[in-house]
């Protein structure tokens, strides 16, 4: 009898294990599921990522209202693919800003006088650092049969590049990228074969931004400039910043201060970088450097500036710290809102153009991809960050870059001027014509 009871107990335990292994993942909201402690999936506004973050539930509710309003009409779906969770309060605010920007663009696209088609906006979480992008991306065409454009792509990482390659090459869907400014996230001009067919960018590459800054102030790559660079493998953004500065310095023919390099543990992880920055601050203090070009992420820039300002360098009055990336990477409250607004707005303009050229109320992806590169001249996108004039390769031509100065000891920004990659503003106020060889 004992043997029988034991066998039954083991069988029951085995059944429990079997059931636990194959049971459905835990829900973390409407349409969302927990995978490896991350809330993944696709939300139409009803399921909320990070609901404890102030303002997040409210903006998701507004998106849900917009989606409900267009449900009975012919519409196109735009997906915002960005990491939707973080334990870092600053990054949480950044994510909120991006979702708010996307909503504002959706509301503008769905206005009474707006062009068709109206926009259904869905928010897709590819996991931290785009680590689980495949699970999320593969759901979207099945869940959203009217999916027209992918937007987002806000981290220049190897995972992000894989996701973008899959979307544009395998799914053959158009994409509008935001702040992936690394040069290998763009299509080359004047080439038949492109890595990302149907890609448009709302923000210039790091190289273009460096050109704009150096045209604005040629002394930034001079002998009094020090490079502080993150060498973490797999981060295309950091590498692109380093390369852009190295090229500019080589053209100037000036050596400057020896480079100071560190390797951070991750985009949102400090590790021992504050300790390294103390050493860098001392070295910079004793050098002739007056400008520091920082090739790294926003978190590490903040830590570096803090160390530079308070630890070793008090005997010098001030430093200018330049970061080659979008200002949205540093001043998250408004920069990310503006850029994400422009990304979704560009997607809606491409959809509207495709309706016009195809005669279809909801255009096919191939038509949208072909029309993205035509958004220039009279068809330019009038974005919150300025005009977006796309080349045939989907790159923004001569995109204006605002140069600001952070007042020492305060959070106040002073507008210094506008920098242009070509070195000059457009010749006429309405000029958005792309040259033959941009």
C-alpha positions as CSV (number, residue, x, y, z in Angstrom):
1,X,0.0,0.0,0.0
2,X,2.8,2.4,0.8
3,X,4.4,1.8,-2.6
4,X,1.1,2.6,-4.3
5,X,0.7,5.9,-2.3
6,X,4.2,6.9,-3.0
7,X,3.7,6.3,-6.8
8,X,0.5,8.3,-6.8
9,X,2.3,11.2,-4.9
10,X,5.1,11.2,-7.5
11,X,2.6,11.1,-10.3
12,X,0.7,14.0,-8.8
13,X,4.0,16.0,-8.4
14,X,4.9,15.2,-12.0
15,X,1.5,16.4,-13.2
16,X,2.0,19.6,-11.2
17,X,5.3,20.2,-12.8
18,X,4.0,19.4,-16.3
19,X,1.1,21.8,-15.7
20,X,3.4,24.5,-14.4
21,X,5.8,24.2,-17.2
22,X,3.1,24.6,-19.9
23,X,0.8,27.0,-18.3
24,X,0.1,30.4,-19.9
25,X,2.5,33.3,-18.9
26,X,1.3,35.6,-16.2
27,X,-0.6,38.7,-17.5
28,X,0.7,42.2,-16.7
29,X,-2.1,44.0,-18.5
30,X,-4.5,43.7,-21.5
31,X,-2.5,42.0,-24.2
32,X,0.7,41.9,-22.1
33,X,2.5,39.0,-20.5
34,X,5.4,38.5,-18.1
35,X,8.5,36.8,-19.7
36,X,11.7,36.5,-17.6
37,X,10.5,39.3,-15.2
38,X,9.7,41.7,-18.1
39,X,6.3,42.8,-19.2
40,X,6.2,42.2,-23.0
41,X,3.6,42.4,-25.7
42,X,1.6,44.9,-27.7
43,X,-0.7,47.4,-26.2
44,X,-3.5,49.4,-27.9
45,X,-3.6,51.6,-24.8
46,X,-5.7,49.4,-22.6
47,X,-2.7,47.5,-21.2
48,X,-0.2,49.9,-19.5
49,X,3.5,49.5,-19.2
50,X,4.9,50.8,-15.9
51,X,1.5,51.9,-14.6
52,X,3.1,53.1,-11.3
53,X,5.0,55.8,-13.2
54,X,3.1,59.1,-12.9
55,X,1.4,60.1,-16.1
56,X,1.8,56.7,-17.9
57,X,-1.8,55.5,-17.3
58,X,-3.2,58.8,-18.4
59,X,-1.4,58.9,-21.8
60,X,-2.2,55.2,-22.5
61,X,-5.8,56.0,-21.8
62,X,-5.8,58.8,-24.3
63,X,-4.2,56.5,-26.9
64,X,-7.0,53.9,-26.2
65,X,-9.6,56.6,-26.8
66,X,-8.0,57.6,-30.1
67,X,-7.9,53.9,-31.2
68,X,-11.5,53.4,-30.2
69,X,-12.5,56.5,-32.2
70,X,-11.0,55.1,-35.4
71,X,-12.1,51.5,-34.9
72,X,-15.2,51.8,-37.1
73,X,-13.3,53.5,-40.0
74,X,-10.7,52.4,-42.5
75,X,-7.4,53.1,-40.7
76,X,-3.7,52.2,-40.7
77,X,-1.8,51.0,-37.7
78,X,1.5,52.5,-36.6
79,X,3.6,50.6,-34.1
80,X,6.0,52.3,-31.7
81,X,8.7,49.8,-30.9
82,X,10.8,51.0,-27.9
83,X,11.8,49.5,-24.6
84,X,8.8,50.3,-22.3
85,X,10.3,49.5,-18.9
86,X,13.2,50.6,-16.7
87,X,14.1,50.8,-13.0
88,X,15.9,54.1,-13.6
89,X,13.6,57.1,-12.8
90,X,15.3,59.2,-15.5
91,X,14.7,56.6,-18.2
92,X,11.2,56.1,-17.0
93,X,10.6,59.8,-17.6
94,X,12.2,59.4,-21.0
95,X,9.9,56.5,-21.9
96,X,6.9,58.6,-20.8
97,X,8.0,61.5,-22.9
98,X,8.3,59.3,-26.0
99,X,4.8,57.8,-25.5
100,X,3.4,61.3,-25.0
101,X,5.1,62.5,-28.2
102,X,3.7,59.5,-30.1
103,X,0.2,60.3,-28.8
104,X,0.4,63.9,-29.8
105,X,1.3,62.9,-33.3
106,X,-1.6,60.4,-33.4
107,X,-4.0,63.1,-32.2
108,X,-2.7,65.5,-34.9
109,X,-3.0,62.8,-37.6
110,X,-6.6,62.0,-36.5
111,X,-7.8,65.6,-36.4
112,X,-11.1,66.6,-38.1
113,X,-9.2,68.2,-41.0
114,X,-6.4,65.7,-41.3
115,X,-5.6,63.6,-44.4
116,X,-6.6,60.0,-44.5
117,X,-6.0,57.4,-43.2
118,X,-6.6,57.9,-39.5
119,X,-4.0,56.3,-37.3
120,X,-4.3,53.4,-34.8
121,X,-1.3,53.6,-32.5
122,X,0.0,50.5,-30.7
123,X,2.9,50.3,-28.3
124,X,5.2,47.4,-28.5
125,X,7.9,46.5,-25.9
126,X,11.0,44.7,-27.3
127,X,12.4,44.3,-23.8
128,X,15.3,46.1,-22.2
129,X,18.1,46.9,-24.7
130,X,15.8,45.2,-27.4
131,X,16.8,41.9,-25.9
132,X,13.4,40.2,-26.7
133,X,12.5,42.0,-29.9
134,X,11.7,38.9,-31.9
135,X,9.0,37.7,-29.5
136,X,7.2,41.1,-29.8
137,X,7.8,41.9,-33.5
138,X,6.5,38.5,-34.6
139,X,3.2,39.2,-32.8
140,X,2.5,42.4,-34.6
141,X,1.4,41.4,-38.1
142,X,-0.9,38.7,-36.6
143,X,-2.4,41.1,-34.0
144,X,-2.6,44.1,-36.3
145,X,-3.6,43.2,-39.9
146,X,-3.6,46.8,-40.9
147,X,0.0,47.4,-39.7
148,X,1.5,50.0,-42.0
149,X,4.6,51.4,-40.4
150,X,7.0,50.5,-37.6
151,X,8.4,53.5,-35.6
152,X,10.8,53.9,-32.7
153,X,14.2,52.2,-32.7
154,X,15.7,54.5,-30.1
155,X,18.9,52.7,-29.1
156,X,21.9,52.2,-31.4
157,X,22.6,48.6,-30.3
158,X,23.3,45.3,-32.1
159,X,19.9,44.0,-31.0
160,X,18.2,47.1,-32.4
161,X,20.0,46.7,-35.7
162,X,18.8,43.0,-35.9
163,X,15.2,44.1,-35.2
164,X,15.4,46.8,-37.9
165,X,16.9,44.4,-40.4
166,X,14.1,41.9,-39.7
167,X,11.3,44.5,-40.0
168,X,12.6,46.0,-43.3
169,X,14.0,42.9,-45.0
170,X,12.0,39.9,-43.7
171,X,8.6,41.5,-42.9
172,X,9.2,44.1,-45.7
173,X,7.5,46.8,-43.7
174,X,8.5,50.4,-43.7
175,X,10.1,51.9,-40.6
176,X,10.7,55.4,-39.3
177,X,13.6,55.5,-36.8
178,X,14.1,58.1,-34.1
179,X,17.3,58.5,-32.2
180,X,19.4,55.6,-33.5
181,X,22.1,58.0,-34.7
182,X,24.9,55.5,-35.3
183,X,26.0,55.6,-38.9
184,X,25.3,52.0,-39.6
185,X,21.6,52.5,-38.9
186,X,21.2,54.5,-42.2
187,X,21.0,53.6,-45.8
188,X,23.9,54.9,-48.0
189,X,23.2,57.4,-50.7
190,X,23.7,56.6,-54.4
191,X,23.7,52.8,-53.9
192,X,21.4,50.2,-55.4
193,X,21.7,47.8,-52.5
194,X,20.6,49.2,-49.1
195,X,20.7,47.4,-45.8
196,X,17.2,48.7,-44.7
197,X,14.8,49.0,-47.6
198,X,11.9,51.3,-46.6
199,X,13.7,53.0,-43.7
200,X,13.3,56.7,-43.0
201,X,15.1,58.6,-40.3
202,X,13.9,61.7,-38.4
203,X,17.3,62.5,-36.9
204,X,20.6,62.9,-38.6
205,X,23.4,60.4,-38.0
206,X,26.2,61.1,-35.5
207,X,28.6,62.0,-38.4
208,X,26.1,64.6,-39.7
209,X,25.6,66.0,-36.3
210,X,29.4,66.2,-35.8
211,X,29.7,68.0,-39.1
212,X,27.0,70.5,-38.0
213,X,28.7,71.2,-34.7
214,X,32.1,71.7,-36.2
215,X,30.6,74.0,-38.8
216,X,29.0,76.0,-36.0
217,X,32.3,76.0,-34.0
218,X,35.4,74.8,-35.8
219,X,37.4,74.9,-32.6
220,X,35.6,71.9,-31.1
221,X,38.1,69.4,-32.7
222,X,41.1,71.6,-31.9
223,X,44.2,71.0,-29.7
224,X,42.3,72.1,-26.6
225,X,39.7,69.3,-26.9
226,X,39.8,66.1,-25.0
227,X,37.9,62.9,-26.0
228,X,36.3,60.8,-23.2
229,X,34.9,57.7,-24.8
230,X,33.0,54.6,-23.8
231,X,34.5,51.5,-25.5
232,X,31.7,49.1,-24.5
233,X,31.4,46.4,-27.2
234,X,28.1,46.2,-29.1
235,X,27.1,49.8,-28.6
236,X,27.0,51.3,-32.1
237,X,26.0,54.7,-30.8
238,X,29.2,55.1,-28.7
239,X,31.4,53.8,-31.5
240,X,29.8,56.2,-34.0
241,X,30.5,59.2,-31.7
242,X,34.1,58.1,-31.3
243,X,34.6,57.7,-35.0
244,X,33.0,61.0,-35.9
245,X,35.3,62.9,-33.5
246,X,38.4,61.0,-34.7
247,X,37.6,61.9,-38.3
248,X,37.1,65.5,-37.4
249,X,40.4,65.7,-35.4
250,X,42.3,64.0,-38.2
251,X,41.1,66.6,-40.7
252,X,42.2,69.4,-38.4
253,X,45.7,67.7,-38.1
254,X,45.9,68.4,-34.3
255,X,46.6,65.9,-31.7
256,X,45.0,67.5,-28.6
257,X,44.9,65.7,-25.2
258,X,45.4,61.9,-25.1
259,X,42.1,60.1,-25.3
260,X,40.5,58.9,-22.0
261,X,38.6,55.6,-22.5
262,X,36.3,53.6,-20.2
263,X,34.0,50.6,-20.6
264,X,30.6,50.9,-19.0
265,X,28.6,47.8,-18.0
266,X,25.5,48.9,-19.8
267,X,23.3,51.7,-21.1
268,X,21.6,52.3,-17.7
269,X,24.4,50.9,-15.5
270,X,27.1,53.0,-13.8
271,X,29.4,50.3,-12.6
272,X,32.8,51.8,-11.6
273,X,32.6,54.6,-14.1
274,X,32.3,57.3,-11.4
275,X,35.7,56.1,-10.1
276,X,37.2,56.3,-13.5
277,X,35.7,59.7,-14.1
278,X,37.5,61.0,-11.0
279,X,40.8,60.1,-12.6
280,X,39.8,61.6,-15.9
281,X,38.8,64.8,-14.2
282,X,42.2,65.1,-12.6
283,X,44.0,64.5,-15.9
284,X,41.8,67.1,-17.7
285,X,42.4,69.6,-14.9
286,X,46.1,69.4,-15.4
287,X,45.9,69.6,-19.2
288,X,45.4,72.4,-21.6
289,X,41.9,71.1,-22.5
290,X,39.1,73.6,-22.6
291,X,36.5,71.4,-24.4
292,X,35.6,67.8,-23.6
293,X,33.9,65.7,-26.4
294,X,32.0,62.9,-24.6
295,X,31.3,59.8,-26.7
296,X,28.9,57.9,-24.4
297,X,25.4,57.5,-23.1
298,X,23.3,60.0,-21.2
299,X,23.7,58.4,-17.8
300,X,27.5,58.3,-18.0
301,X,27.6,61.9,-19.3
302,X,25.7,63.0,-16.3
303,X,28.1,61.2,-14.0
304,X,31.1,62.6,-15.8
305,X,29.9,66.2,-15.7
306,X,29.2,65.8,-12.0
307,X,32.7,64.6,-11.3
308,X,34.3,67.2,-13.6
309,X,32.4,70.0,-11.9
310,X,32.9,69.0,-8.2
311,X,35.9,66.8,-7.7
312,X,39.2,67.9,-9.1
313,X,38.8,70.8,-11.5
314,X,37.9,73.8,-9.4
315,X,40.9,75.8,-10.3
316,X,39.6,76.2,-13.8
317,X,36.6,78.4,-14.4
318,X,34.6,76.3,-16.7
319,X,34.5,73.6,-19.4
320,X,32.4,73.0,-22.4
321,X,31.2,69.4,-22.7
322,X,29.9,68.4,-26.1
323,X,28.0,65.2,-26.8
324,X,27.6,64.3,-30.4
325,X,24.2,62.7,-30.1
326,X,20.7,64.2,-30.2
327,X,20.0,66.6,-27.3
328,X,17.1,64.3,-26.5
329,X,19.6,61.8,-25.1
330,X,20.6,64.4,-22.5
331,X,17.6,66.5,-21.8
332,X,15.0,63.8,-21.7
333,X,11.9,65.9,-20.7
334,X,11.4,67.5,-24.1
335,X,13.8,66.1,-26.6
336,X,12.4,62.6,-26.7
337,X,8.8,64.0,-26.9
338,X,9.8,66.1,-29.9
339,X,11.6,63.4,-31.8
340,X,9.0,60.7,-31.2
341,X,6.3,63.2,-32.3
342,X,8.2,63.8,-35.5
343,X,8.7,60.0,-36.1
344,X,5.0,59.2,-35.8
345,X,4.1,62.4,-37.8
346,X,6.5,61.3,-40.6
347,X,4.8,57.9,-40.6
348,X,1.4,59.5,-40.9
349,X,2.6,61.7,-43.7
350,X,4.0,58.7,-45.6
351,X,0.7,56.9,-45.2
352,X,-1.3,60.0,-46.4
353,X,1.0,60.3,-49.5
354,X,0.6,56.6,-50.2
355,X,-3.2,57.0,-50.1
356,X,-2.9,59.7,-52.7
357,X,-0.5,57.8,-55.1
358,X,-2.2,54.4,-54.8
359,X,-5.9,55.4,-54.6
360,X,-6.4,52.9,-51.7
361,X,-8.0,54.0,-48.4
362,X,-5.4,51.9,-46.6
363,X,-2.2,51.6,-48.7
364,X,-0.1,48.6,-49.0
365,X,3.4,48.5,-47.3
366,X,5.2,48.4,-50.7
367,X,3.5,51.7,-51.7
368,X,4.4,53.3,-48.4
369,X,8.0,52.3,-48.7
370,X,8.3,53.8,-52.1
371,X,6.7,57.1,-51.0
372,X,8.9,57.7,-47.9
373,X,11.8,59.0,-49.9
374,X,9.5,61.6,-51.6
375,X,8.8,63.5,-48.4
376,X,10.9,66.6,-49.4
377,X,10.4,69.9,-51.2
378,X,6.7,70.7,-51.0
379,X,6.0,67.3,-49.4
380,X,8.5,68.0,-46.6
381,X,7.4,67.1,-43.0
382,X,7.0,70.1,-40.8
383,X,8.2,68.5,-37.6
384,X,8.4,69.9,-34.1
385,X,12.2,69.7,-34.4
386,X,12.2,71.5,-37.8
387,X,11.8,70.4,-41.4
388,X,12.4,66.8,-42.2
389,X,13.4,66.6,-45.9
390,X,14.1,62.9,-46.8
391,X,16.5,61.7,-49.5
392,X,15.8,58.7,-51.7
393,X,17.7,56.7,-49.1
394,X,15.4,57.9,-46.4
395,X,17.9,60.2,-44.6
396,X,17.1,63.7,-43.4
397,X,19.0,66.2,-45.6
398,X,20.7,69.2,-43.8
399,X,18.7,68.6,-40.7
400,X,18.9,71.6,-38.3
401,X,20.6,70.9,-35.0
402,X,19.9,73.2,-32.1
403,X,23.0,74.1,-30.1
404,X,22.3,74.9,-26.4
405,X,24.5,75.8,-23.4
406,X,23.9,74.4,-19.9
407,X,24.4,77.2,-17.4
408,X,26.9,76.0,-14.7
409,X,25.3,75.3,-11.4
410,X,21.7,75.3,-12.8
411,X,19.5,73.3,-15.1
412,X,18.8,76.3,-17.3
413,X,19.5,76.0,-21.0
414,X,20.5,78.9,-23.2
415,X,19.9,78.7,-26.9
416,X,23.2,79.4,-28.8
417,X,22.1,79.0,-32.4
418,X,21.3,76.5,-35.1
419,X,23.9,74.3,-36.7
420,X,23.6,72.8,-40.2
421,X,25.4,69.7,-41.5
422,X,26.1,71.5,-44.8
423,X,27.5,74.4,-42.9
424,X,24.7,76.8,-43.9
425,X,21.0,77.2,-43.7
426,X,18.8,76.5,-46.7
427,X,19.1,79.2,-49.3
428,X,15.5,80.2,-49.2
429,X,12.9,80.0,-46.5
430,X,10.9,77.4,-48.4
431,X,13.9,75.4,-49.8
432,X,13.7,71.7,-49.1
433,X,14.9,70.4,-52.4
434,X,17.4,67.6,-52.3
435,X,20.5,67.9,-54.5
436,X,21.6,65.2,-56.9
437,X,24.3,64.0,-54.5
438,X,23.3,64.8,-50.9
